[in-house]
């Protein structure tokens, strides 16, 4: 009986121990489950990655549209999309040559260290080296300019090409054109100046030739320029002596500066510089672009006979004045006004 009781006790003890072990294993199972869920990570969204390329494109488009006024270019421009390049330069050369032929003018291209001689002034180096100051006749303001083969630079104006007919045109009929970019705006500036001045200014005006301006603008946009058709020359006999006589008749007299001091005098024979008393025998008077610019040429031999060859000076120059709406007023290229009394 005692043995049976002991056996029952052992069985009951084993049952109790078995139940405890089962209860102790359950938390371990739960813990593993919990741990497995804690290590799971959510995959990152791809929405941000997709947005970045679009933002980059927007920035590039904005940079392409926003060019600084000082002539500098964006990084995209520097990688190849420049305003100006060798292909456009070649297109401009072809266009200018054909355009000049319609005017019976022969144009050549010039560049730094390869200058055109305009009445003793070597361009473009004289301007680029700041020996002469480029000034716009419209506002009498100096131009801060530099040479550029790309249209990009640090200064407001970029000189990309220079053309002139000085090598083939006669005296007083020579032209020099500067093809310039102001930001993305094209300009064609012209000078025919043949007189020096104390300020060493070289005066330019925007050309009035629409075909030339439009051709340059088209090439800048990558378009084919329109070459004008040469018109048949009208059968008109020009009497330049009569033109000179008419001008002298209309403008003869003594001209005074703004301080009411006499400066020069015109009569049917001579242009007289009042202060020095020297007389310049009038050889002819012509007008040239821009409209209203009058050039008074004088007889060099007559002057040398009067005052000596040594008084001619290096490269004697004609006198140039701008006609105004007032028939009693002439202006110099610097803007000085002279009134006939």
C-alpha positions as CSV (number, residue, x, y, z in Angstrom):
1,X,0.0,0.0,0.0
2,X,2.8,2.3,0.8
3,X,4.5,1.5,-2.5
4,X,1.4,2.3,-4.4
5,X,1.2,5.7,-2.6
6,X,4.8,6.5,-3.4
7,X,4.2,5.6,-7.1
8,X,1.2,7.9,-7.3
9,X,3.2,10.7,-5.7
10,X,6.0,10.3,-8.3
11,X,3.5,10.3,-11.2
12,X,1.8,13.5,-9.9
13,X,5.2,15.2,-9.5
14,X,6.2,14.4,-13.0
15,X,2.9,15.8,-14.3
16,X,3.4,19.1,-12.4
17,X,7.0,19.4,-13.7
18,X,5.8,18.8,-17.3
19,X,3.2,21.5,-17.0
20,X,5.7,24.0,-15.8
21,X,8.0,23.3,-18.6
22,X,5.2,23.9,-21.1
23,X,4.4,27.2,-19.5
24,X,8.0,28.3,-19.5
25,X,8.5,27.6,-23.3
26,X,5.6,29.8,-24.4
27,X,7.3,33.1,-23.6
28,X,10.3,31.9,-25.6
29,X,8.1,31.3,-28.6
30,X,6.5,34.8,-28.2
31,X,9.9,36.4,-27.8
32,X,11.2,34.9,-31.0
33,X,8.1,36.1,-32.8
34,X,8.5,39.6,-31.4
35,X,12.2,39.7,-32.3
36,X,11.4,38.6,-35.9
37,X,9.0,41.5,-36.3
38,X,11.4,44.1,-34.9
39,X,14.1,43.4,-37.4
40,X,11.8,43.9,-40.4
41,X,12.4,47.3,-42.2
42,X,10.2,49.1,-44.6
43,X,11.7,49.6,-48.0
44,X,12.4,53.3,-48.8
45,X,10.1,55.1,-51.2
46,X,11.4,55.9,-54.7
47,X,9.4,59.1,-55.0
48,X,12.3,61.3,-54.1
49,X,14.7,59.6,-56.5
50,X,12.2,60.3,-59.4
51,X,11.9,63.9,-58.5
52,X,15.6,64.7,-58.6
53,X,16.1,64.3,-62.3
54,X,13.2,66.6,-63.1
55,X,14.5,69.2,-60.7
56,X,17.9,69.0,-62.4
57,X,16.3,69.6,-65.8
58,X,14.4,72.6,-64.5
59,X,17.6,74.1,-63.1
60,X,19.4,73.6,-66.4
61,X,16.5,75.2,-68.3
62,X,16.6,78.2,-65.9
63,X,20.3,78.6,-66.2
64,X,20.1,78.5,-70.0
65,X,17.5,81.3,-69.9
66,X,19.2,83.5,-67.3
67,X,22.4,84.9,-68.7
68,X,24.2,87.5,-66.7
69,X,24.3,91.0,-68.1
70,X,28.1,91.2,-67.7
71,X,28.5,88.7,-70.6
72,X,29.4,85.6,-68.5
73,X,27.8,82.3,-69.5
74,X,26.3,79.5,-67.5
75,X,28.0,76.2,-66.9
76,X,25.9,74.6,-69.6
77,X,27.1,77.3,-72.1
78,X,30.7,76.5,-71.3
79,X,30.1,72.8,-72.1
80,X,29.3,73.6,-75.7
81,X,26.1,75.6,-76.2
82,X,27.9,78.9,-76.6
83,X,26.2,81.9,-78.1
84,X,29.0,82.1,-80.7
85,X,31.3,79.5,-82.3
86,X,33.4,78.8,-85.3
87,X,30.4,77.6,-87.3
88,X,28.6,80.9,-86.8
89,X,31.7,82.8,-87.5
90,X,32.1,81.1,-90.9
91,X,28.4,81.8,-91.7
92,X,28.9,85.5,-90.9
93,X,32.0,85.7,-93.1
94,X,30.1,84.2,-96.0
95,X,27.2,86.6,-95.4
96,X,29.2,89.8,-95.0
97,X,31.2,89.1,-98.2
98,X,28.0,88.6,-100.2
99,X,26.3,91.6,-98.6
100,X,29.3,93.8,-99.4
101,X,29.1,92.7,-103.1
102,X,25.6,94.2,-103.3
103,X,27.1,97.6,-102.4
104,X,30.2,97.2,-104.6
105,X,32.3,96.9,-101.4
106,X,34.9,94.2,-100.6
107,X,35.0,93.2,-96.9
108,X,37.7,91.3,-95.0
109,X,37.7,89.9,-91.5
110,X,40.0,91.1,-88.8
111,X,40.8,90.0,-85.2
112,X,43.3,90.8,-82.4
113,X,46.9,90.9,-83.7
114,X,45.5,90.9,-87.2
115,X,44.3,94.5,-87.5
116,X,42.8,96.8,-90.1
117,X,44.4,100.1,-90.7
118,X,41.7,102.8,-90.5
119,X,43.5,106.1,-91.2
120,X,46.5,105.1,-89.0
121,X,44.4,103.5,-86.3
122,X,44.8,99.7,-86.0
123,X,41.6,97.9,-85.1
124,X,40.5,96.1,-83.1
125,X,43.7,96.2,-81.0
126,X,43.6,99.9,-80.4
127,X,40.2,99.5,-78.7
128,X,40.9,96.2,-77.0
129,X,44.2,97.5,-75.6
130,X,42.4,100.6,-74.4
131,X,44.7,102.9,-76.4
132,X,41.5,104.3,-77.9
133,X,38.2,104.3,-76.1
134,X,35.2,103.0,-77.9
135,X,32.3,105.5,-77.5
136,X,28.8,105.2,-78.7
137,X,27.7,108.4,-80.6
138,X,24.1,108.0,-79.4
139,X,24.8,108.5,-75.7
140,X,28.4,109.6,-75.7
141,X,29.1,106.7,-73.3
142,X,32.3,104.6,-73.3
143,X,31.9,100.9,-74.1
144,X,33.5,98.2,-71.9
145,X,34.4,95.6,-74.5
146,X,36.5,92.5,-74.9
147,X,37.2,89.9,-77.6
148,X,35.4,86.6,-77.4
149,X,35.3,83.5,-79.6
150,X,32.3,82.1,-77.6
151,X,30.2,85.2,-76.9
152,X,31.0,84.7,-73.2
153,X,33.2,86.9,-71.0
154,X,33.5,89.2,-68.0
155,X,32.7,92.5,-69.7
156,X,29.2,93.8,-70.8
157,X,30.1,93.8,-74.5
158,X,31.7,90.8,-76.3
159,X,33.3,91.6,-79.7
160,X,33.0,88.4,-81.8
161,X,33.9,89.7,-85.3
162,X,35.4,92.7,-87.2
163,X,34.9,93.4,-90.9
164,X,36.2,96.3,-93.0
165,X,36.5,97.4,-96.6
166,X,39.4,99.7,-95.8
167,X,41.8,97.7,-97.9
168,X,39.9,98.3,-101.1
169,X,37.8,101.5,-100.6
170,X,39.1,105.0,-101.4
171,X,40.0,107.6,-98.9
172,X,37.1,108.9,-96.8
173,X,34.8,106.0,-97.9
174,X,36.1,103.3,-95.6
175,X,34.0,101.4,-93.1
176,X,34.8,99.3,-90.0
177,X,32.0,97.2,-88.5
178,X,32.2,95.7,-85.0
179,X,29.9,92.7,-84.5
180,X,29.1,92.7,-80.8
181,X,27.0,90.8,-78.2
182,X,25.5,92.5,-75.2
183,X,24.3,89.5,-73.2
184,X,22.2,87.8,-75.9
185,X,21.4,91.0,-77.8
186,X,23.3,91.4,-81.1
187,X,24.7,94.8,-82.2
188,X,26.5,95.9,-85.4
189,X,28.5,99.1,-84.7
190,X,30.0,101.2,-87.4
191,X,32.9,103.7,-87.4
192,X,34.3,105.8,-90.2
193,X,36.1,108.2,-88.0
194,X,39.2,109.7,-89.6
195,X,40.2,112.4,-87.1
196,X,41.9,112.1,-83.7
197,X,40.8,113.9,-80.6
198,X,42.4,114.7,-77.2
199,X,40.4,112.0,-75.4
200,X,41.5,109.3,-77.8
201,X,37.9,108.4,-78.3
202,X,36.7,106.3,-81.3
203,X,33.1,107.0,-82.0
204,X,30.7,104.2,-83.2
205,X,27.1,104.3,-84.2
206,X,24.6,101.4,-84.6
207,X,24.5,100.7,-88.3
208,X,21.3,101.8,-90.1
209,X,21.7,98.9,-92.6
210,X,18.8,96.6,-91.8
211,X,20.0,93.8,-93.9
212,X,23.3,93.6,-92.1
213,X,21.7,93.8,-88.6
214,X,19.1,91.2,-89.4
215,X,21.7,88.9,-91.0
216,X,23.8,88.9,-87.9
217,X,20.8,88.3,-85.6
218,X,19.7,85.4,-87.8
219,X,23.2,83.8,-87.6
220,X,23.2,84.2,-83.9
221,X,19.9,82.3,-83.7
222,X,21.3,79.5,-85.9
223,X,19.2,80.5,-88.8
224,X,20.1,81.2,-92.5
225,X,20.6,84.9,-93.1
226,X,18.8,86.6,-96.0
227,X,21.3,88.1,-98.5
228,X,19.9,91.2,-100.2
229,X,19.6,91.3,-104.0
230,X,21.9,93.8,-105.7
231,X,19.8,96.5,-107.4
232,X,20.6,97.9,-110.7
233,X,22.4,101.2,-110.4
234,X,20.3,104.2,-111.4
235,X,21.5,106.1,-114.4
236,X,22.3,109.3,-112.5
237,X,25.2,111.6,-113.0
238,X,26.5,112.9,-109.6
239,X,28.1,116.3,-109.7
240,X,30.1,116.4,-106.4
241,X,31.3,119.9,-107.2
242,X,27.7,121.0,-107.3
243,X,27.0,119.3,-104.0
244,X,30.0,121.1,-102.5
245,X,28.9,124.4,-103.9
246,X,25.3,123.9,-102.5
247,X,26.6,123.0,-99.1
248,X,28.9,126.1,-98.9
249,X,26.1,128.3,-100.1
250,X,23.8,126.9,-97.3
251,X,26.4,126.8,-94.5
252,X,29.0,129.5,-95.2
253,X,29.8,131.7,-92.2
254,X,31.7,131.8,-89.0
255,X,30.9,129.2,-86.3
256,X,31.2,129.8,-82.6
257,X,31.5,127.4,-79.7
258,X,29.3,127.3,-76.5
259,X,31.5,130.0,-74.9
260,X,30.8,132.3,-77.9
261,X,34.4,132.0,-79.2
262,X,34.9,131.7,-82.9
263,X,36.3,128.3,-83.9
264,X,36.2,128.0,-87.7
265,X,34.9,129.8,-90.8
266,X,33.6,128.5,-94.1
267,X,33.6,130.4,-97.4
268,X,33.4,129.4,-101.0
269,X,37.1,128.5,-101.1
270,X,38.5,127.8,-97.6
271,X,37.9,126.2,-94.3
272,X,39.7,128.5,-91.9
273,X,40.7,127.6,-88.4
274,X,40.2,130.9,-86.6
275,X,42.6,130.4,-83.6
276,X,45.6,129.3,-85.7
277,X,44.6,131.4,-88.8
278,X,45.4,128.5,-91.1
279,X,43.4,128.1,-94.3
280,X,42.5,124.7,-95.8
281,X,41.4,124.9,-99.4
282,X,38.2,122.9,-99.8
283,X,38.6,120.0,-102.2
284,X,35.1,118.5,-101.8
285,X,32.3,117.8,-99.3
286,X,30.7,114.3,-99.1
287,X,28.1,112.7,-96.9
288,X,28.4,109.2,-95.5
289,X,26.7,106.8,-93.1
290,X,25.2,107.6,-90.7
291,X,23.0,110.1,-92.4
292,X,23.9,113.7,-91.8
293,X,27.7,113.1,-91.4
294,X,29.6,115.6,-93.6
295,X,33.2,115.2,-94.5
296,X,35.2,118.2,-95.7
297,X,38.3,117.2,-97.6
298,X,41.0,119.8,-98.2
299,X,43.8,120.2,-100.7
300,X,47.0,118.9,-99.1
301,X,49.3,120.4,-101.8
302,X,47.8,123.8,-101.4
303,X,48.3,123.7,-97.6
304,X,51.9,122.5,-98.0
305,X,52.6,125.3,-100.4
306,X,51.3,127.8,-97.9
307,X,52.7,126.6,-94.7
308,X,55.4,124.0,-95.6
309,X,55.4,120.3,-95.9
310,X,56.5,119.9,-92.2
311,X,53.2,121.4,-91.0
312,X,51.1,118.8,-92.6
313,X,51.7,116.4,-89.7
314,X,51.4,112.6,-89.8
315,X,48.3,111.4,-91.7
316,X,46.5,114.6,-92.5
317,X,42.7,114.2,-91.8
318,X,39.6,115.8,-93.2
319,X,37.1,117.7,-91.1
320,X,33.9,115.9,-90.1
321,X,30.7,117.4,-88.7
322,X,27.2,116.2,-88.1
323,X,24.3,118.3,-89.6
324,X,21.4,119.1,-87.3
325,X,17.9,120.2,-87.9
326,X,19.0,123.8,-87.3
327,X,20.8,125.0,-90.5
328,X,23.0,127.3,-88.3
329,X,24.3,124.5,-86.1
330,X,27.0,121.9,-86.8
331,X,28.2,119.3,-84.3
332,X,31.5,117.5,-83.9
333,X,31.6,113.7,-83.5
334,X,32.2,114.3,-79.8
335,X,29.0,116.2,-79.5
336,X,30.4,119.7,-79.4
337,X,28.0,122.3,-80.9
338,X,29.1,125.1,-83.2
339,X,26.6,127.9,-84.1
340,X,26.9,130.2,-87.1
341,X,26.6,133.9,-86.1
